[in-house]
Amino acid sequence: MVGAAITRESPPLSRRVSEELLPRVSQPGQYIGREFNQLVNDGDWERADVRVVVAFPDAYTIGMSHLGCQIIYWLCNHTPGVCAERVYSPWVDAESRMRSLAIPLFTWDTRQPVGSADIFAVSLQYELGFTNLLAMLELAGIPLLASERDDSHPLVIAGGPQADNPEPVSEFVDLVVIGDGENSMAGILSLYKGLKASSVRRRDMIEIMARKFPWVYAPSMYRVHYNDDGTIQRMTSSLSADPNFIRPIERCQTPDFENAPFPTRPIVPFVEVVHDRMAVEVMRGCPQRCRFCHAGYTKRPVGVRSVEKIIEIAEQQYWATGNNELGLLSLSTADYPHLRELADRVHTHFEGRHVNISMPSLRVDKMLQNIPWMANQVRKGGITIAVEAATDRLRAAIRKKVTDGHLMEGIAEVYKAGWNRIKSYFMVGFPGETVDDIRGIHELCVEMSNVRKRLGKPPARITGSVGWLVPKPYTPFQWAAQPRVEYFIEARRILADLSRRQRGKAVSVRTHDPQRSILEAVLSRGDRRLSKTILAAYQSGARFDGWDECFNYEHWLRAFDSTGVDPDWYAHRERGYDEVLPWDHIHGGPARDYLQGQYDDVYVKTEQNQPSPGVLPLPLLAS
């Protein structure tokens, strides 16, 4: 292991990083630490009762923009006796050099060996970050397989949206936290501190925590039994005297979202990151429940922060960072119940300080209502809207509450307010989708562009961004077959052909990599047999699979082949309602019968019969 190469005679780790690593890597500024508002000082790590590494399995430029990790970092370092330091995935050049020089993975704050932590807390935000998790563990000298760790290794605890179905990474993690991080991390820290003071062995803490907390899942305490056809027969658990009884894992929820821990002095990065701004989570959850959206079904009930609290946090962040952009963040900021009041208060409070409001993509019906204040307070470079489907019929089927009428009215107001560029998100692959629905994406973008001509102005620049449906757990589509890659390739060809025929350059439609979406679908609804496939892909060279310049599907094809896993079985197979799903023992979303009713309604809205198990619900498009 990498960490084993560091000897007593070796120079201090911090010096090795400065002298042997930083001069030889791209963008060394992302590794230097010591950013403004860092909460950890020299000596804090050694003095702490509990040492936590807050890990994000992607590059610093992405991880520093993740609000959840900043919240956990803030909470830990405001807990007496706890020191938390951050770590991100070294880029491929840095990883290569660290391996060649036996430099172990280090924390960004004061360059401590990650392997010396008590807890390695990793946030799993994206399926294609799983191989990065393995790279981080190996660089830290932590055995990749949880079964091979001993008391000298940190507890590897996973959380985040991809932990809602933790089975594909079950071989690599010791514990999984289901749900919100604030109360769960506070509970784990308190218990760990007491157990450590009582000299309880670290490996013994796994079972203790699994029994203590209803939202903690210990994969090693469970065994999966399979049917001859590969589906799951049942699970058994060593946590109960009755092996047939499986205690459901419940979701941890933040009871007081208004006063939950939140960073008022966020870290200011030294290099450009994806979102370099003040950020306040104004609402947690979304009242819309679009049928494809995992977060909309799992982050319930919706939590709302008061206008007063948001202004208070924003004011403290302003003086602590000097940033001039304020992000009002949630799954659907347009649905924040006090949005107009909040916008007016922000405008009044920061008037004269040139602070901009930024927010995620807006719902068009709400955009129309709020255009008057948006016209004065939001930058005019471009605006983003989530349409998802091109026709009213398909939008009704997925419960996207936008009609063509609302869309065009809202866009007209956007143009009147001064915008001339729009980015619109679409998705292809829904059950009941037709060729006309796919052609309609380009046609709708053209119509959106031409609305501006009615105002006597040139057509607007429209970018349609098309992604492919990835069925997610805890949503009505958790039973759905994802269309095969040929379907997506044909849809891409149709859209490209329409773009080539158009006059002018006002509209462009861009599509994502369909192979990557197929892989996401495999991992999203996979079971624990995929752990060996992830390990094989990692050993084949898979890294940063979410990055265009790094993704290589050949690594995964070799891994599927070597481990005997059929990706089609996971991605393109319609599940029956009677099938045991890998995450059924985790109560992370609505009741199963509710989701079944929602899925049945998709076929009612699209006037299709529900497919039988094993039958692809979407035929290949004709050329």
DARA-V644742 format. One record per residue. RES is the residue in three letters. D_LAST is the distance of its C-alpha to the last C-alpha in Angstrom with 1 decimal. Layout:
BEGIN
[[RES | D_LAST] [RES | D_LAST]]
END
This chain:
BEGIN
[[MET | 52.7] [VAL | 52.6] [GLY | 55.4] [ALA | 57.8] [ALA | 58.3] [ILE | 60.1] [THR | 63.8] [ARG | 67.0] [GLU | 67.6] [SER | 64.2] [PRO | 64.2] [PRO | 63.2] [LEU | 59.5] [SER | 59.4] [ARG | 61.0] [ARG | 58.7] [VAL | 55.7] [SER | 57.3] [GLU | 58.5] [GLU | 56.0] [LEU | 52.7] [LEU | 52.4] [PRO | 53.3] [ARG | 50.5] [VAL | 47.4] [SER | 45.1] [GLN | 45.9] [PRO | 49.1] [GLY | 49.8] [GLN | 47.4] [TYR | 49.7] [ILE | 53.2] [GLY | 53.7] [ARG | 56.7] [GLU | 54.6] [PHE | 56.3] [ASN | 56.9] [GLN | 56.5] [LEU | 58.5] [VAL | 59.8] [ASN | 62.7] [ASP | 64.3] [GLY | 66.1] [ASP | 64.2] [TRP | 62.2] [GLU | 65.4] [ARG | 67.2] [ALA | 64.5] [ASP | 64.9] [VAL | 61.1] [ARG | 58.8] [VAL | 55.1] [VAL | 52.2] [VAL | 49.5] [ALA | 46.4] [PHE | 42.9] [PRO | 40.5] [ASP | 38.9] [ALA | 40.3] [TYR | 43.2] [THR | 41.2] [ILE | 39.1] [GLY | 42.0] [MET | 44.4] [SER | 42.1] [HIS | 42.0] [LEU | 44.4] [GLY | 44.8] [CYS | 46.3] [GLN | 48.7] [ILE | 49.8] [ILE | 50.6] [TYR | 52.3] [TRP | 54.4] [LEU | 55.3] [CYS | 56.4] [ASN | 58.5] [HIS | 60.2] [THR | 61.2] [PRO | 64.7] [GLY | 64.8] [VAL | 61.1] [CYS | 59.6] [ALA | 55.9] [GLU | 54.3] [ARG | 50.7] [VAL | 48.4] [TYR | 44.9] [SER | 42.7] [PRO | 44.0] [TRP | 41.3] [VAL | 40.4] [ASP | 43.1] [ALA | 45.7] [GLU | 44.9] [SER | 45.2] [ARG | 48.6] [MET | 49.9] [ARG | 49.2] [SER | 50.9] [LEU | 53.9] [ALA | 54.0] [ILE | 53.9] [PRO | 53.1] [LEU | 50.8] [PHE | 53.0] [THR | 53.0] [TRP | 52.5] [ASP | 55.5] [THR | 58.4] [ARG | 56.7] [GLN | 57.7] [PRO | 56.2] [VAL | 53.5] [GLY | 54.8] [SER | 58.1] [ALA | 56.7] [ASP | 57.5] [ILE | 54.0] [PHE | 50.7] [ALA | 48.7] [VAL | 45.0] [SER | 42.4] [LEU | 39.0] [GLN | 36.6] [TYR | 33.4] [GLU | 32.1] [LEU | 31.4] [GLY | 35.1] [PHE | 36.3] [THR | 36.8] [ASN | 38.7] [LEU | 41.1] [LEU | 41.9] [ALA | 42.5] [MET | 44.9] [LEU | 46.8] [GLU | 47.2] [LEU | 48.4] [ALA | 50.9] [GLY | 52.3] [ILE | 51.1] [PRO | 50.0] [LEU | 46.2] [LEU | 46.9] [ALA | 49.0] [SER | 50.9] [GLU | 52.3] [ARG | 53.8] [ASP | 57.5] [ASP | 59.7] [SER | 59.5] [HIS | 55.9] [PRO | 54.6] [LEU | 53.1] [VAL | 49.3] [ILE | 48.3] [ALA | 44.7] [GLY | 43.6] [GLY | 40.8] [PRO | 37.6] [GLN | 36.3] [ALA | 39.6] [ASP | 38.7] [ASN | 37.1] [PRO | 39.3] [GLU | 38.7] [PRO | 36.5] [VAL | 39.4] [SER | 42.2] [GLU | 43.6] [PHE | 44.2] [VAL | 45.8] [ASP | 49.1] [LEU | 48.6] [VAL | 45.9] [VAL | 46.6] [ILE | 44.5] [GLY | 44.6] [ASP | 46.4] [GLY | 48.3] [GLU | 51.5] [ASN | 53.4] [SER | 52.0] [MET | 53.0] [ALA | 56.4] [GLY | 57.0] [ILE | 56.0] [LEU | 58.2] [SER | 61.2] [LEU | 60.9] [TYR | 60.3] [LYS | 63.3] [GLY | 65.5] [LEU | 64.3] [LYS | 64.8] [ALA | 68.3] [SER | 69.1] [SER | 67.9] [VAL | 65.2] [ARG | 63.0] [ARG | 59.6] [ARG | 57.8] [ASP | 59.8] [MET | 58.5] [ILE | 55.0] [GLU | 56.2] [ILE | 58.7] [MET | 56.0] [ALA | 53.6] [ARG | 56.4] [LYS | 57.6] [PHE | 54.5] [PRO | 52.2] [TRP | 49.3] [VAL | 49.7] [TYR | 47.7] [ALA | 49.0] [PRO | 46.4] [SER | 49.1] [MET | 50.9] [TYR | 48.1] [ARG | 46.8] [VAL | 43.5] [HIS | 43.5] [TYR | 40.3] [ASN | 39.3] [ASP | 38.4] [ASP | 34.7] [GLY | 34.8] [THR | 35.1] [ILE | 38.2] [GLN | 41.2] [ARG | 43.6] [MET | 45.3] [THR | 49.0] [SER | 51.1] [SER | 54.3] [LEU | 55.1] [SER | 56.3] [ALA | 58.9] [ASP | 56.6] [PRO | 53.5] [ASN | 51.6] [PHE | 52.1] [ILE | 49.5] [ARG | 50.7] [PRO | 47.7] [ILE | 47.2] [GLU | 47.5] [ARG | 46.0] [CYS | 48.5] [GLN | 48.7] [THR | 50.7] [PRO | 53.3] [ASP | 54.5] [PHE | 51.5] [GLU | 53.7] [ASN | 56.1] [ALA | 53.9] [PRO | 54.6] [PHE | 52.8] [PRO | 53.3] [THR | 55.3] [ARG | 55.7] [PRO | 52.3] [ILE | 52.1] [VAL | 51.4] [PRO | 49.3] [PHE | 50.5] [VAL | 47.0] [GLU | 44.1] [VAL | 42.1] [VAL | 39.0] [HIS | 41.1] [ASP | 44.6] [ARG | 46.2] [MET | 48.3] [ALA | 46.5] [VAL | 47.6] [GLU | 45.8] [VAL | 46.4] [MET | 44.7] [ARG | 43.5] [GLY | 40.7] [CYS | 38.6] [PRO | 39.3] [GLN | 35.7] [ARG | 34.2] [CYS | 30.5] [ARG | 29.1] [PHE | 27.3] [CYS | 30.3] [HIS | 32.6] [ALA | 35.4] [GLY | 35.5] [TYR | 36.3] [THR | 38.7] [LYS | 40.8] [ARG | 42.8] [PRO | 45.1] [VAL | 44.4] [GLY | 47.2] [VAL | 48.3] [ARG | 50.6] [SER | 53.2] [VAL | 53.2] [GLU | 56.6] [LYS | 55.5] [ILE | 52.4] [ILE | 54.7] [GLU | 57.3] [ILE | 54.8] [ALA | 53.2] [GLU | 56.7] [GLN | 57.7] [GLN | 54.5] [TYR | 55.0] [TRP | 58.5] [ALA | 57.5] [THR | 54.5] [GLY | 54.8] [ASN | 51.1] [ASN | 50.2] [GLU | 47.0] [LEU | 47.0] [GLY | 44.0] [LEU | 44.1] [LEU | 41.9] [SER | 40.4] [LEU | 37.2] [SER | 37.3] [THR | 40.1] [ALA | 39.5] [ASP | 40.7] [TYR | 44.0] [PRO | 46.4] [HIS | 48.8] [LEU | 46.4] [ARG | 48.1] [GLU | 51.5] [LEU | 50.3] [ALA | 48.9] [ASP | 52.1] [ARG | 54.2] [VAL | 52.3] [HIS | 52.6] [THR | 56.3] [HIS | 57.0] [PHE | 55.3] [GLU | 56.0] [GLY | 57.4] [ARG | 56.0] [HIS | 52.6] [VAL | 50.6] [ASN | 47.0] [ILE | 45.1] [SER | 41.8] [MET | 39.7] [PRO | 36.3] [SER | 33.4] [LEU | 34.6] [ARG | 33.7] [VAL | 33.2] [ASP | 35.6] [LYS | 38.3] [MET | 37.6] [LEU | 38.6] [GLN | 41.9] [ASN | 42.8] [ILE | 41.9] [PRO | 45.6] [TRP | 46.7] [MET | 43.5] [ALA | 44.0] [ASN | 47.3] [GLN | 46.7] [VAL | 43.2] [ARG | 42.1] [LYS | 40.0] [GLY | 37.8] [GLY | 34.7] [ILE | 34.0] [THR | 31.5] [ILE | 30.1] [ALA | 28.1] [VAL | 25.7] [GLU | 23.4] [ALA | 21.0] [ALA | 20.0] [THR | 21.1] [ASP | 24.6] [ARG | 23.3] [LEU | 21.7] [ARG | 24.6] [ALA | 27.0] [ALA | 25.4] [ILE | 26.0] [ARG | 29.4] [LYS | 28.7] [LYS | 31.3] [VAL | 29.9] [THR | 29.0] [ASP | 27.5] [GLY | 31.1] [HIS | 32.7] [LEU | 30.1] [MET | 30.7] [GLU | 34.5] [GLY | 34.7] [ILE | 32.9] [ALA | 35.1] [GLU | 38.1] [VAL | 36.8] [TYR | 36.6] [LYS | 40.1] [ALA | 41.4] [GLY | 40.4] [TRP | 37.1] [ASN | 34.5] [ARG | 32.0] [ILE | 29.9] [LYS | 27.9] [SER | 25.8] [TYR | 24.5] [PHE | 21.3] [MET | 19.9] [VAL | 16.6] [GLY | 16.6] [PHE | 19.0] [PRO | 19.3] [GLY | 18.2] [GLU | 15.6] [THR | 12.9] [VAL | 9.9] [ASP | 12.8] [ASP | 14.9] [ILE | 12.7] [ARG | 12.5] [GLY | 16.1] [ILE | 17.2] [HIS | 17.0] [GLU | 18.3] [LEU | 21.1] [CYS | 22.1] [VAL | 22.4] [GLU | 24.5] [MET | 26.6] [SER | 27.3] [ASN | 28.4] [VAL | 30.8] [ARG | 33.1] [LYS | 33.2] [ARG | 34.9] [LEU | 37.7] [GLY | 38.3] [LYS | 36.9] [PRO | 34.0] [PRO | 30.6] [ALA | 30.5] [ARG | 28.7] [ILE | 26.1] [THR | 24.5] [GLY | 21.9] [SER | 22.1] [VAL | 19.3] [GLY | 20.3] [TRP | 18.9] [LEU | 20.8] [VAL | 23.6] [PRO | 25.4] [LYS | 29.1] [PRO | 32.4] [TYR | 34.5] [THR | 31.7] [PRO | 30.2] [PHE | 27.0] [GLN | 29.2] [TRP | 28.1] [ALA | 24.3] [ALA | 21.8] [GLN | 19.9] [PRO | 16.1] [ARG | 15.5] [VAL | 14.9] [GLU | 11.4] [TYR | 10.6] [PHE | 12.4] [ILE | 11.0] [GLU | 7.4] [ALA | 9.5] [ARG | 11.5] [ARG | 9.1] [ILE | 8.3] [LEU | 12.1] [ALA | 13.0] [ASP | 11.3] [LEU | 13.2] [SER | 16.3] [ARG | 16.4] [ARG | 16.4] [GLN | 19.2] [ARG | 22.8] [GLY | 25.3] [LYS | 25.1] [ALA | 26.1] [VAL | 23.0] [SER | 21.4] [VAL | 19.0] [ARG | 19.6] [THR | 18.2] [HIS | 20.2] [ASP | 20.0] [PRO | 18.0] [GLN | 20.2] [ARG | 23.2] [SER | 22.0] [ILE | 21.5] [LEU | 25.1] [GLU | 26.4] [ALA | 25.2] [VAL | 27.0] [LEU | 30.2] [SER | 30.1] [ARG | 30.6] [GLY | 32.1] [ASP | 35.5] [ARG | 38.4] [ARG | 37.1] [LEU | 34.9] [SER | 38.0] [LYS | 38.3] [THR | 34.7] [ILE | 35.4] [LEU | 38.5] [ALA | 36.9] [ALA | 34.3] [TYR | 37.1] [GLN | 39.2] [SER | 36.3] [GLY | 36.3] [ALA | 34.0] [ARG | 35.3] [PHE | 34.2] [ASP | 30.8] [GLY | 30.0] [TRP | 30.6] [ASP | 27.9] [GLU | 30.6] [CYS | 31.6] [PHE | 28.7] [ASN | 27.9] [TYR | 25.7] [GLU | 27.4] [HIS | 30.6] [TRP | 29.1] [LEU | 27.4] [ARG | 30.8] [ALA | 32.4] [PHE | 30.3] [ASP | 31.0] [SER | 34.7] [THR | 35.3] [GLY | 33.4] [VAL | 31.1] [ASP | 27.6] [PRO | 25.7] [ASP | 23.1] [TRP | 26.0] [TYR | 26.9] [ALA | 23.6] [HIS | 21.2] [ARG | 23.9] [GLU | 24.8] [ARG | 28.5] [GLY | 30.9] [TYR | 33.5] [ASP | 36.2] [GLU | 35.1] [VAL | 37.4] [LEU | 35.6] [PRO | 36.9] [TRP | 38.2] [ASP | 39.8] [HIS | 43.3] [ILE | 42.7] [HIS | 43.1] [GLY | 41.1] [GLY | 39.6] [PRO | 39.7] [ALA | 40.7] [ARG | 38.2] [ASP | 38.5] [TYR | 37.7] [LEU | 34.5] [GLN | 33.5] [GLY | 34.2] [GLN | 32.0] [TYR | 29.1] [ASP | 29.5] [ASP | 29.5] [VAL | 26.0] [TYR | 24.8] [VAL | 27.2] [LYS | 26.0] [THR | 22.3] [GLU | 23.5] [GLN | 22.2] [ASN | 24.3] [GLN | 25.1] [PRO | 23.5] [SER | 25.9] [PRO | 26.9] [GLY | 24.6] [VAL | 21.6] [LEU | 18.6] [PRO | 18.5] [LEU | 14.8] [PRO | 12.1] [LEU | 9.1] [LEU | 6.4] [ALA | 3.8] [SER | 0.0]]
END
